[in-house]
Amino acid sequence: MAADPSPTSEKLDRAVIVTGLVVIVGMIMVILDTTIVNVAIDTLSRELDSSLSTTQWVITGYLLALGVAVSVAGWTIDRFGVKPVWLCALALFTLGSALCASAWSMSALIGFRVIQGLGGGLMMPTAQTILVRAAGPARLGRAMSILGVPMLLGPVFGPVIGGLLVETVTWHWIFIVNLPIGLFAVWLAHRKLTNGGALDEPRRFDLIGIVLFAGGFVSVLYGLSEASSRGSFDEAPVIIWLVVGVVALGSFAGYSVRRGDQAVIDVRLYANRLFSSGSVTIFLVGIALFGGMLLLPLYYQAARGEGALNAGLLLAPQGLGAALVMPIAGRLVDRVGAGNVVPVGLALALLGTLPFTQIGADTSYGWLAGALFVRGMGLGATMMPTMAAAYARLAPADVSRAAPMLIAIQQLGGSFGSALLVTVLTQQIASGLAERGIHAAGGSAMGISSLPPEVRDRVAPVLADAFGHAFWVAFALTAVVIVPALFLPRHRAS
């Protein structure tokens, strides 16, 4: 990295800040890209003459490739060091973006998105490894708050940028915008990062472990993706993929224990109480908070009839609240421990979510903006402090092995939360619309976007009630997170 931190240094020195900025430039590209592409799915389906179910593989293919790459990220860091892996990840993502922009068919676009996913999957754990090693345990909260900026602002501004590009130019630009950022990120990393982290005697390539972990991780992600698209957990394809994934991950856990530190991912790290409690909290935060983030744009677009651009702008207060609190939360975590910060963040998230349980067809946007700002403050004081706590007591050599596990746990939590809340929303909408003799195309909550405006206006109270019910579930899930958060450290990191 840019420099080795002094163990006694309390402030984030210039080297750590520069390292953080280098990482942010790359990560903002990955995180923005996900939400930008989501906005353009209908346009891609129409322009490339493909069914919506096939077009969904633009998202699914990326997600599955990301899962495969995450599983090998730790081994590649130990084998080659952080700088070569980071540069390779940036190059893959930027190349994939260029290829996506030139795609001539849906099958070509899906294939090129896989290349993007491989780059993104390598980038996410590598970014955390870089920052954790650069900052050291005493400054983890502040360092991780740097990484949290793109993670929380991306879902807010991605729809705005995506909506603007789709409405004003062509779909190709949702990928072209990545090219200057990617090239700049490669140049910046080449100039500012120094290599480090490669082990003198790296682990042998663990093919069996990679097949078990990647296969299980990808199967669960795909099953959850199917549950989201179908609005149900009880259909055979969903159940089969989830069962296969859980069995594979369980088999990997047993294999990893036997293989020890030679496994591609060492599950024995869970013997560390802080790492295990942090992991559980991260998983539940993913379910509650990231799942809830899916409902917000859906409400504005489906129940209120707003376009992608306006919906993104209406979500901006959440990002502003997170950006305001995150640096403060990072400093507090380093001084008093995550156990004293995260419960307060969860309380704010609950306070900001509560008004959405009462939403109607004409609830004031101003009132909701205030609630989103408070909810964003809660997100800013919860997500990255929890991640920092999970890393706090790990040896430097274990960071590269822990990062893929935490990324996978967060991804699984977010995917499960999204699928769960979409299923709840789907059932509520279907029940309400059926009472009025209206069928929503597509078989899930996403199908309500196909309703004509005049029909949407007529059933707006039904839609609003369904969203209110789903937000009650999100509220309850957020409250549950308080339990493991109480086990996070309540003292200063050393």
N, C-alpha and C positions, 0 to 999 in steps of 0.2 A: 504494500500500500504506500501511500505517500510518505509515511514515516511511522516509526514505531512510537507508540504513546509512552510517555513517562508514567510509571505506575503511580507516582504521587501527584501528578498533574490533576487539578480540579476543573479547570476551564477547558472548553473545547478549543484547542489551539488551531492555528491556521491550517496545519496539515490535515487534521481530522475534518475540518469544514470543507476544505478543497476536495478531499476524498468523498465526502457526502454529496457535494455538488456533481462530481463526476458520475456517481451512481444514479443520482436523480435524473440527469439528462437521459441516461439510457432507460431507466424505469418508467419515466413519464410517457415515453413512446409506446411501451408495452401496455400499460394500463389504459391509456387513452384509446389505443387501437381496439381493445375489446368492446368498449361501449360505443365507439364510433361505428364499428361493423354491425353491432346489434341494431342500430337505428336504420341501417341501409338494407336489411334483409328483404323487405318487400320490393325495393327498387332492384336489387340484384336478381331476384326471382323473375321480375318482369323483363329486365334488360337482357338477361342471358337465357330467357325462354326456358325456365325450369320450374318444376313444381316447388311449392313452399317446403314440403317435407325434404326434398333433395337439397334445397338451398340451406336448410338448417344445418347441414353438414359443414358449411363454411365455419360455423361456430363449434360444432361437435368435433370435427376433425382437428381443429386447433387445440381444443381442450384435451383431447386424447393424446396428441403429440406432446403437449406440455407435460402431461402426466408421465410419459415415458422419459422425457428429458430430466425431470426432477429426480427420478430414481437413480440416475447415473451422475448427477451433478457433484455429489460429495466425492466420489471416486476420482472424477476428472480433476477436481481441485487438488486433491492429495497427490495425484500423479503429475500434474503439469503446473500447478500454482494458479493463483487467482487471476493474474493479469492475462495470460494466454486464454484461459477459459472465458473471461469476461469479453475479450476482444472477439473470440470465436462466436460467442452468443450474440454480440452486437452485429457481427457480419452476417450471421445466419438470418437474424430478424430483418435486417435491412435488405439483404438479397431477396428474402421471401416477400417483402413489401414491394420491391421492384417487379418481381415476377407476377404478384397478384394484380398489380396495376396494368400489366400487359396481358392478363388472362383473356383468352378468346372463347372459352366455354366454361360451364359450371364445373365440369370434372377437372379442368385445368386449375380453376380457382381453388377448389377444395385441396388439390394436391399441393399447390403453392402455399396454402394456409398451414399445411402440415409442417413445411419448412419454417414458417414463422413460429409455429408452436414449439418446435425444437429449440429455436433461439430463445423464446420467452421462458421456456421451462428451465433452461440453463441459467438464465439471467437472474431469476427470482432468488434462489438459494445462494447464488454467488454474491449478489448484492448484499444480502444480510451477513454473509461470512466476511466480506470486505469491511463492512462498518463495525461489526462486533470486534474483530481483531484490531482494527485501527483505534477504537475508543478505549478498550479495556473495561473491566467491570464497574469501575467507579463512575464512568461517564456513559453507560449504556443507554439510560433513559433519554438523555439529550441526543445521542447519536441516532437512536432508533426513531426519534421524533422527526429527524430529517427525512428518513425513508418513508415515514407515514404521510408526508405531504402529497406525493403523487398518488399514493394508495387511496387517499380519501378525496382528493380533488378530481382524480380521473373520472370516477363515476358521475361527478357533477357536471364537469365541462365537456366530457366525451359526447353526450347526447347533443349539447349545444353546437359543438364543432361539426359533429356528424350531420345533424339536421341542416346546418347552414350549407355544408358542402353538397349534400344530396339535393337540396332545394335550389341552389344557385349555379352549380357546375355539374360535373358528371360523377358517377360512382367511383371512377378511377382515382379521384383525388383523395378518397378516404385512405388510400394506400400511398399515394404520391407524397402526402404530407409527412410521412415517416422518413423519406429519403434524406432531406437536409438534416433532420434531427439525428438520424442514424450515423451519417457521415461525420457530423460534428462530434457525436458521442465517441466514435472510434478514434478520431484525431485527439480528442481531449484525454481519453483513457491512455492512449499511446504516450502522450506527453506527461501526464500527471501521476499515473500509477506506476509503482515499482513492483516487481514480481515478488512473491513470497507465498509460503504455505505449502509448497511441494514437500512431500516427505522424502527423506533419504532412502527409506525402504517402504515404498507405498504398497498398499494391499494389492494382491493379485486380482485380476478382473473376475468378479464373482457372477458368472453367467447365470447360475441357478437362482441366486438371490435376486438378480435383476429381473429375470423372467417371472418369478413369484411375486415380487413387490410391484413391478410395473404392471404385470397382468392383473393383479388384484386391484390396484389403484385405478387403472383405466376401466376395468369392468364396473367397479362401483360408480365411478364418475359417469360412465355411459348409462348405467341403470338409473341414476338420479336425473340425468338429462332426459331420458325417456319418460320418467315420472313427471317431470316438469311439462314436457310437450303434450303428454296425454292427460295431465291433470289427475293422475291416479297412481297409487302404489300397488293396486291389486290386480293388474293385468299381467299375463304370463311373461311377456318379454322383460318387463321391469323386474319381476321376482327372480327370473332366471339369472339375469345379469348381476343383480345384487347378491344372490346366493353364491354364484361363482366367485365374485369379487371378495366376499367375506371369507369364503373357504381358502382362497389363495392367500389373502393377507394373514389369516390365522396360521396357515402352513409356513408362511414366511417368518412369522414371529418365532415359531418353534425352531425353524432352521437357523435363524439369526442367533438365538440363544446358544445353540450348539456350536456354531461357527465362531462366535465371539467377535473380537475386534477385526476379524478378517471378512465379516459380512459387509455387503455393500452399504447397509444401514444397520447400526448396532442398537438393537432394542434394549440392551442392558442399560442404556442411558436413563431409562425410566426408573432405575433404582435410585436416581437422584430425586429427592422429594420435590425440590423446587422446579425441576424440569418437568416432572410428571404433573404437578398441580398447574404449572403454567400451560402445559399441553392441553389438559382438560379444559381450562379456562378459554384457551384459544379456540378449541373446537366449538364450545358453547357460544362464544362470542360470534364465531362465523355463522352458526345457526341462527342466532337471534338478531344480530345487528345487520349482517350482510344479507340475510334472507329478507329482513324488513326493508332494506334498501331497494329490493326488486319491486316491492309493492308501490313505492312512492311514484315513480314515473308512470306505472300502469294506471294508478288512480287518476293522475292528471290527464293522461291521454285517453283512457277508456271511459271513465266516469264523467270527466269534464270536457272531453272533446278537444283538448289542446294538441297541437302538433309537437313534433319532437323538439323543435327549437324552443318553443315556449315552455314546454315541460322541463327542459334542461335549465332554463333561466329561473323557473319557479323553485328548482331544487338548489339553487346557488346558496341560499342562506345556510344550508346544512354544511356545505364546504367552508363557508366563512367562519362558522362557529368552530369547526374542527381546526382550521388554520390558526384561529386565535388562541385556543386552549392548548394545542399540542406542544408548543415549545415550553409553556409553563408547566404542563404535566411532566414533560421530560426532566426538567430541573428538579421538580418535587420528588420524582421517583429516585433520582440519584441521592437526594438528601434524606428522605424519610421512608423509602421503600414503596414498591408497587401496591402492597397490601393496604396502605393508607390512601392511595390515589384511585385505584381502579373501582372500589366500591362507590366512591363519590361520583366517578364518571358514569357508573351504571345507574345511579340515582338520577343523574341529569338525563341520561338516555330514556329512563322510564318516564320522567316528567315531560320530556319532549315527545314521546310516543303517545302518551295518554290522550291528547286532543284528537289524534287520528282515530282513536276508537269511537269517537263521537261524530265523525264526519258525515255530512249530508250532501245532497246534490248541489247545494249552493253555499257551502261553508266559505267564509271570507278567506281570500288568499292572504290577506295581511295577517290574520290570526294564525294560519297555517305556516306562514313564513317565520313568525316568531317561534312557533313550536319547533320548526326545523332547525332554527338557529340553536336552540337549547339542546336538541337531539344531537346536532353536530358537535357541540361542546362535550357531550357525553361520549361520542365516538372518539374524539381527540384525546380524552382522558382515559380511554379504555384499551383501545386496540394495541398501539405500540408499547405502552407501559407493560401490558401483559407479555408481549413478545420479549421485551427487555428482561423481565423477571425470569423467563424460561432460560435465557442464556446466562444469567448472572453468576451461577456457580459452576459453570462448565470450564474444563481446561481448554486452552487455546486449540490443542490438537483435536478436540472433540467438536468444535464449532462447525466444521465442514460436514460432519456426519449428522449433526443435529439439525442444521438448516433445512435439508430436504424433508426431514420428518415434520418439522413445524409448518413448512409450506404445504405439504400434503394434508396435514391435519386441518389447516385453515381452509384449504380448497374443499376438502370433504365436508367440513362444517357449513361453509357457504352454499355448496351445492345441495346438501341435505335440507338446509333451511329454506332455500329457494323452492325446492320441490315440495316441501311440506306446506309452505304458505300458499303456493300456487294451487295445490290440491284442495286446501281449505277454501280458497277463494273460488275455485272452479265449482265445487259442490254447492256453495252458497249461491253463486250466480245461476247455476243450472236449476236449482230448486226454485229460486225467485222468478226466473224467466218462464219456467215450465208452468207456473201458476197462471201466467198470462198468455200461454200458448205460443211462446216465441222460442225458436231454436237458434242458438249461437253457433255459427260455423266453426269447425276446427276442433270441437270436442274438448276445449280447455278454455281457461280464462283468456288466453291470447286471442281466442276466436271472437271476443266481443268487439275487437277493433274492426270486424267486418260489418258491424251493424250500421245501417244508414243513420245519418244524423237525426232524422225525425223519429226513428225508433229509439235511438239512444236517449233522446230527450224524454221520451215517454217512460222509459224504464230506468231513468237516472236514479230515482230513489232506491230501486232494487240494487243497482250496482253499488251505490254509496253504502247501503246497509251491509252488503257482502264484504266490501273493503273494511268497514268498521269491525266486522267480526274477525277478519283475518288479522287486523292490527291488534285485537285483543289477544290472539294467539302469540303474536310477536312480543307483546307486552309481557305475557306470562313467561315466555322463553327468556326474555331479558332478565326478569326477576330471578330465574333459576341460576343464572350465571353468578349471582352474588355469593352463593354457597362456596364454590371452589375459589372464588376471588379472596375469600377470607383467609385462605391458606397461603396466599402469596406473601413474600417477605415484608415485614414491617420495620425494617431497619435499613440503615444506610449500607450501600454496596461498598466493598473494600477492594 
